[in-house]
């Protein structure tokens, strides 16, 4: 068997695609960092990704040719690929052979406004998918709408609203399937989404945060439930008082959250690889049930450990009582990021 493998290796050509392609890519980045070449047209190149699959397939075929011809042909394939993609990166849609294709150098953004009337609405289930632009979400000052927004979008805006009597179901997102290749490639910095929510309607709120900077100033809202799922973006979260439950799913981004100032709450925190800072108001009592991951978890001096060990234990503030009017039961499933729970700064 070993002899047969050696014979096959002697007959088949070696692939030079990977090494030469990486060298070429490194050269382009080096020239860009040195200021020798201008900004590369990554948006156009990404639209041509099927062409890279074709080159990879051809490279697999020529590897079957006996050495040294198979190795030489593999080198020619990768040099052709580098030449074509290099020309696209440097010149973009101005290349003559690209003129027949509907390609774009960058994503074109436009401003959209949305509004959902709150006439007769007392409760609402609201789902916000904020994408990569980031967002500022606040309470509406005087509007009678459940939701208002000014959004910078490139894809199709998807606003769905279903009102039955005093109950509303609302979802807001952007369909990015038509421009997935360049949602992060644009010549201008786009403003974050500006979204306002009713301060009088009782909201069951779900927020899916992408990679942008997001400020969730929810302190003036009325909530029956809150779920925040964030990815690589940075999130600042201010929670309102009242009795409701909270779920926070962490990613690689940083979360800074001010916990509710009053009411009874159960909070499920699933930590990711990013840092999490939770600020517990001084009038709130809390119990923390911790399943520590590989990251560091720190609690301020108000907490005392009542059972378990450092990796899997329970901590409480001195006057914690689950039946108290102002209490938080916090379940922490730690990840690899650092988690801290402490009083707000300056208190």
CORMO-V473465 format. One line per field, one symbol per residue. ss: DSSP state (2 for helix, 1 for strand, 0 for the rest). phi: phi as a letter, one per 40 degrees, with the letter a starting at -180 (. if undefined). psi: psi as a letter, one per 40 degrees, with the letter a starting at -180 (. if undefined). A space follows every 10 residues. Layout:
BEGIN
ss->???
phi->???
psi->???
END
This chain:
BEGIN
ss->0222222222 2100002222 2222222222 2220000000 0222222022 2222222222 2200010022 2222222222 2222222222 2222022200 0000000001 1111111000 0011111111 1000111110 0000111111 1110011111 1111001111 1111102222 2200000000 0011111000 0111111110 0001111000 0111111111 0000111100 0000111110 0000111100 0011111111 0000011110 0000111111 1000001110 0011111100 0111111000 0000011111 1110000011 1100000
phi->.ccccccccc cccccbcccc cccccccccc ccccgcbcdc ccccccccdc cccccccccc cccccdcccc cccccccccc cccccccccc bgcccdcccc bcbbcaccba cbbbabcbdg cbbacbbbbc gbcgabbbcc cbccccabab bcbbcccbbb bbbbgcbbbb bbabcbccbd cacbbacbcc cccbbbbccb ccbbbbbbcc bccbbbcbcc cbbbabbbbb bcccbbbbbc chcabbbbbc bccbbbbccd cagbabbbbb cbcccbbbbc dccccabbbb bcccccbbbc cccbcbagbc caabbbcdbc accccbabbb cbbcbcccbb bacdcgb
psi->dddddddddd diiihedddd dddddddddd dddeediahi gdddddefdd dddddddddd dedeiiiedd dddddddddd dddddddddd daeehdeede igiidihhii hiiihhiehe hdihhhhhhe aeeiihhiih deieidhiih ihidahhghh hhhhbehihh ihihhedefd dfeehidihi iihhhiiied hhhhhhhhhb eihhhggede ihieihhhhi beihhhhhii aihiihhhhi beihhhhhii eiihihhhhh ibeiihhhhh idehiihhhh giaeihhhia edihheiaad dgahiiidfh hdeidgihhh hhgiaeihhi hiiiie.
END
